[in-house]
Every structure is written in C-alpha cells, then in structure tokens.
Amino acid sequence: MRWLVNGAPDAQIDVTDRGFSYGDGLFETIAVRNGQLRFFGAHYARLVLSCRRLLLPVPDQHALTENATRLMGDDTDGTLKIIVSRGPGERGYRLPKTTQPTCAIGFSPEPVTLSPVDGIVATVCTTRVSSNPATAGMKTLNRLEQVLARAEWDDPAVAEGLMQNMSDDLIGGTMSNLFVVLRDQLWTPVLDESGVHGVMRAQVMNLAEDLGIACNERRLTPGVLEEAEDVFFTNARVGVWPVARIAGYEYVRHPRTLEIMRGLAQRGVIECAH
Ligand SMILES: Cc1ncc(COP(=O)(O)O)c(C=O)c1O
C-alpha cells in the first residue's frame, strides 16, 4: 500500500496524533474500478456527515480526489483508504485549541473482487458490538471490537463473522452490513445504536426500492437465521457476499438475492462470479 500524508509521499504521522492516541478520527475504504473511485460521492457524504458529528474539519473534496488520482497513477483497480484524524494534540482528551487534522490517503492495487453467487462460509462471533448512538453509523477509527471479533477465527475458508450487540440483536459482519431474505422481503438491522451505515447497504436498499422489493430496517434476533430464506453481507470493496453456511444453517440463492446481485452488476456497482 502506498500513502500520502497531508499530500506528501514521505511524511510521518506525529506520535501525539489523536488518531493514534484515542482513535479520534474516521476512515473510508473505497473500491477503485477502471481508474474511478466507486461511489466517491456517497463515501464523501458519509465522511462529511461524520466529521460534523465528531467536530472535525471537513477535508476538501477536490484535494482528496486529486491526491487519490496522483496516488493511483496508472493502476486502475484496487482499494483506496482515506483516514482523517484530529491531528496532533496535548495530553488529555480535551479538544486541541486549534485543530490541524491529519489526512492520510492509501492505495493498494488489487485484482477486482468478484461477489461469489455460491456464497461464503461465515461464523458467529462471540465478541459483541457496543451500543452508542453518539458513534453509531460512522466509520470511526475505533475498531477494537472488530479486531477482537476477527481474531476469533483463523480458518481461511471462513470469510466473515456475524456480530451481535449486548442485547443479542444482529448488527452486521465484522466488515460488512447484513441482509436477510424472509417472506420474499429484505430485512436489515436498524443501525441507530451500533454498526456502520454502509455505502453498499444504501445501494442495495435503493435498488430494492426500484425493483419493488420491500426492505425493512428492524431489530433482528439470531432466531432469524433459522427462518431466513437467504442471508447476505455487503461492503463497498467486496460488493455482495451471499452466505452458503453460518451457525449450522445452509442457504441457497433466493430469487430476491439473485435479483439484487444481478441488478447491482447491471448498474456496474458490483462484479459477480457466475
Ligand atoms: C463494521 C462495518 N460495517 C459495515 C461496513 C460496510 O460499509 P461499506 O458498504 O461502506 O463498505 C464496513 C466496511 O468496512 C464495516 O467495517
């Protein structure tokens, strides 16, 4: 992965940076396809909204795309990461008198990830996601819960781990949002207390609306896995990950999942392996 820190290729991050000390910041992970930042508008909108909620200065959109283009060079496919932190600070949680945010942009050239129609194997994590409306929905730099959850398995055959909150509600994957197909409709966890408002989740919800498929945001309990006709995870980088097996339940692709996957592929926003 190559990086620009505040626009400079060889810059270092200050050891007093509050992103390092407190996880005081945000990040975005963006798929790059054919030299384009996929859904840049949606990623930037989430970043702006989250910066406002965290009282962080909003990074300039033009500077971000310009630096991203510089960093990508001739590479056309991969993953772009934007990290914004509150920058250097004195000891203590109090906000600095003047904020000099750090903005790091990283790019990793990678082959395009295909969404596997056959599905992935997933596990249910024991590490829980905490509930906090103050940080819910955002991609903050505080990812310890996901780090611990991801440390629960080492089997390369397992692609994702499902996480619950302390009330046992299903929230999403360690790095993805969750959808369940039930009674021919889509169901996805409500994210007002935990989870990330995923860019791909919003794409799925928009497409479902356009296709006339009901999509319900609800509290989902683990029992839904038994009733579910299909289950899939979404994420901006991997697209749609249907689940073949989780917690002893097995799923085959439901027509609604296939409609969503094909619809997204037709819109050019995921690549499916058929
Ligand atoms: C915890 C979590 N939930 C959901 C998502 C999906 O978000 P997006 O669709 O914007 O990639 C991510 C992405 O990394 C994530 O880390």
The ligand as a Gaussian input file, in Angstrom:
#p B3LYP/6-31G(d) Opt

LIG

0 1
 C      -18.214000      -2.701000      10.672000
 C      -18.583000      -2.427000       9.237000
 N      -19.870000      -2.459000       8.873000
 C      -20.239000      -2.220000       7.594000
 C      -19.304000      -1.939000       6.610000
 C      -19.743000      -1.740000       5.182000
 O      -19.617000      -0.410000       4.781000
 P      -19.379000      -0.032000       3.247000
 O      -20.544000      -0.617000       2.478000
 O      -19.405000       1.452000       3.234000
 O      -18.087000      -0.634000       2.839000
 C      -17.956000      -1.883000       6.964000
 C      -16.938000      -1.579000       5.944000
 O      -15.758000      -1.689000       6.158000
 C      -17.579000      -2.132000       8.305000
 O      -16.290000      -2.096000       8.691000

